[in-house]
Amino acid sequence: MGIATSILNLAQGKLHVAAPYLIEQDWAAYTPEQHAVWSELVKRRMPQLREHACEEYLDGFHQIGLREDSLPNLTEVSARLLPRTGWQSTPVSGFLPPDAFFEMLAARMFPTTTWLRARDAMEYTPEPDIFHDVFGHVPMHAHKVFGNFLQSYGQVCARLTDKDKLERMGRLFWFTVEFGLIRQKGEIKVYGSGLISSHGECTRVLAGGCEVKEFDLDAVLNQEFDTGAMQPVLYAVESFDQIYEATKLAESRLG
């Protein structure tokens, strides 16, 4: 039994709702063209991110062993993450229903797709792929406070059943995990995966193409968004402790 199979069996034993969606990543099946697409995507983003990504993202990128020349092996990524923050990058078959997604976050298992966009869709893909999931999300999971925030978020949402409350919590995820900004050393830095993985959107935001507001939980919970459009409003936090505390405060208000 291989390491990946052992990890899969262990994960399935811990999960109930999400278990049917877990798969193994067949890393050896990736083609030279796919590795080349990954390499091109990473090399396109890194010059901008070295200057404008938050310190925690850049540290996490190296901590989890991401490479510019080849797609990530999720077993190896998890082996680096586990002793640092207890998180795993767990392969899944595709889009998960909310209850399965929240269950995985609560267990510190980030659901990670294994397919990669084609060369003709490098600028944008409507569904998350391994570039968005691993390059965009996973480096932040190497940061202890952010990791605690993400697990707490999953735990809170897993307990909610009201559709309206879950929708409002979805806005908290959108304006932090997906499109979050943070102030560091007097400058706006990006940490949200939608900005990290999208050259066009990140460039637009950094050029002042959207309104940046100070993070306010009530404003975020009431801020509607369109997943298919450029974001007109984003929120900047002062620290990741702020969003960790915001999740607990949101639970007290919505629970």
C-alpha positions, 0 to 999 in steps of 0.5 A: 500500500502506497503512502497516498493510499494510506492517507486516503484511507485515514482521511475517509475514516475521519470523514463522513459526508466528504468521504465519497469525494476523496480520491488519490492524485495520480501525479505520474499521469500528468503530461509534460505539457501539463507541467509546462502549463503549470510552470508558465502559470507560476512564472507569470505570477511570481514577479508580481507576488514577490512584491505584492503578496503578504509575507505569510504567503511567500513564506508558505510557498517555500515551506510547502515546497512548491516548484516552478517547473512541475505540478505539486505532489499533494502527498509531499505537500501534506507531509510538509504541512502536517508538522507545521500546522496540522493541515493537509492538501487532500485530493477530491474528485471535484466540486463539493457540496457545502456540508462536505466542504465544511466538514473537511475544513473543520478536520484541517483537510483542504479539498484540492482538485487535481485537474489543471486548466488547458493552455487556452484557458490559462487566464481564467477557469470558472471552476477551481483547478489545482493551480487555483487550489494549491498555488492560490490557497495552500501556502497560507495553510502553513501559517498557524493563525490563518490555519486556525481561522480556516478550521474555525470557519469550517466548524462554525459553518458545519453547525449552521443550517439556516440558508441565509446565515450560511450565505452571509458566512459565505461572504466572510469566506469570499472577502478573506480566503478568496479576495482578502487584502492585508496591510503590511508595513504601510502597504496593501498586500494580497493573500486571497487565492482569487487574487494570488492566482489571477494576474488580471484581477490582482493587477487591477486591484493593485492599480486602484481599480476597486474600492478598498475598505477597512475590514468590518465584519458587519459590512462584510456579512452584508456585502453581496458579490458576483462570482463572475465579475471583477470585484468593485469592493474589497476589504483590508485587514490589519492582521490574520488574528482579526479574521480569526476573531471575526469568525468567532464573533460571526458565530455569536451573531448568527448562531 
